[in-house]
Amino acid sequence: MLEIQGIAVSQGIAFANAYCLKEPDLSYEEIKVADVDAELERFKVAVMKTKAELQEIYEIAQKKFGAEKAAIFAAHLLVLEDPEMLAAIEAKIQTGMNAEFALDEASNMFIAMFEGLDNVYMQERVSDIRDVSKRVLANLLGVEMVDMNRLASDVIIVSKDLTPSMTAMLDTKYVKGFITDIGGKTSHSAILARTLEIPAVVGTKNATQDIQHGTPIILDGTNGKIIVNATLEVSGFYRRQQRIHNEENEELLQYRSLPSISADGFSVEIAGNIGNPEDAEMVINAGGDGIGLFRTEFLYMERRELPTEEEQFQAYKSVLEKMQGKPTIVRTLDIGGDKNLPYLKLADEMNPFLGYRAIRISLTQQEMFRVQLRALLRASAYGNLKIMFPMIATLGEFKMAKAILLEEKQNLEIGGCPVSETLEVGMMIEIPSAAIIADLFAKEVDFFSIGTNDLIQYTLAADRMNENVSYLYQPYHPAVLRLIKNVIDAAHHQGKWVGMCGEMAADEIALPILLGFGLNEFSMSASSILKTRAHIAKLSKQQLMTHNERILLLSTSAEVEEYVKKNLLSQP
Amino acid sequence: MKKMFNITAPEGLHARPAALLVTAVTPFECDVQLTYKEKSVNLKSIMGVMALGIAPGSIVEISAEGPDAEKLFQTITEVIVSKGIGEEC
């Protein structure tokens, strides 16, 4: 038995034999051709054949995935018929190079140019050029490209990479999942796997070498694991997991279009946390009531300079438009701590989590902050935007951040730029000082969002990444629960609402406690939304409230857990 | 003829917006060039356009010479504005 770990990109569990996609042999010889015209003609024929193939794939993809996702093949057709590319190849053939060599040389030149670009998206386009030139090369050599339409039994595809054209040919009747050596969460193949709702694991590095064609494998797309030649015991475990997963999915799907409401009619909002605009679709697919946390760091990372106002505006606008009026909470830049931006040249710190991060940076590097706020304010006209500030410790910080926001808002309005009238401004509660004086903050904010991951680590003074103290990461610690209760009560006293955007919001044990405390919004990863909605539908808020006092008097995390299991999870 | 545009598409002039532009100008007879940071490429070439790596917020210049240049600019402007690729400067 062999276990391989990769990046989980599409949920679910699959059992099938490995179908290893071998790269077709596209080796050729560099020869000097005598008849240049004949060679040019041979090249032209190969391009025509490729064009016909691509058009066929384009049509298949349109039917299977819709026009938007198929558009990539329209771009492939343009690459194929690109005048610069064709001219470069033909010029090389004119000098006596054979078509294969000329094609390879020219496409490598373009690939090198693209790889040199300082932009992840552009670098990924390299695979499009490779895809197109491989096709032409195969036609020149008379080699047949892999044809997955001929599958006749269930398989899990194992491949170095899945090019868009390969994914378009996937027959989901037989393809139960796929595994690739390279790729990440946003590669084409990952997005398509989620659209097709089949499990997928990418970025395994060596899967194509470690897995033999035809061996039985288990693919766990939820945890990014692949088991080759599983023992009976392991295989039994995954069968049960698969059954549970399927049954739960069936049962949960009915909640997709239902409101988030407890058994006794208390309405809450169950929203999704997202890290980039694309994730918004997953929240919508899961039936989320909104977005409770849109982390904006992605806009700033993996680049060499700050994003422009326009770039940010477009990203925020695209999410707001996708959400169609559903509440969308954007958190301003939370950099520092374990997330660094090399181009900001922040000094190394002894205690980065207690150091210069988030709002502390925004308030001192105000121009950067103002650019983000302007982009957000301009985008606010396109949906239901709410803005919150991270890592607020003092009243002064919140007031200052809000004043800067209002100043930018006024400037935009004077300039005639439309800004939402109903924009709410809130803050994260992650620092114990803010949780303790929540009553004072409640007068200033429109809402709170409790960030439990940080609140827990700051309350117990324990780095959640440090294994030696990981036992102190206790969501049910009485101190944490009392802080949360204090925040909720303080907000409600001022007629404000409270959300939670940490992992705790989707925690099965914490859920009944939080509902009893009166939490209004639960924000989590898209995959937990339906489960949480189903759980809340079975709980009675009134009944849970009667336990509040007793829960707050319990003395340890273990006692809380036991109490919940005994009294709150077995409600009728 | 020349005209400047501000590219506003969130990911810049990448595959999809670039494809829209190239497709729109290809049927025209005249030569059309796109210039960005002093580099000029054939706007009928998707590779040329994408290889420039034009980021959002960039200003580009489009120039065309030929009998149908005027018509071409009408089309380009319409595509750029209506598909959210950018705006006229």
Interface residues (C-beta under 8 A of the other chain):
Chain A: A71 I72 A74 A75 L78 V79 D82 P83 E84 M85 F110 M113 F114 L117 D118 N119 Y121 M122 R125 D128 I129 P277 T308 E309 E310 E311 Q314 A315 S318
Chain B: N6 T8 A9 P10 E11 G12 H14 A15 R16 A18 A19 V22 T23 V41 N42 K44 S45 I46 M47 G48 M50 A51 G53 A55 P56 G57
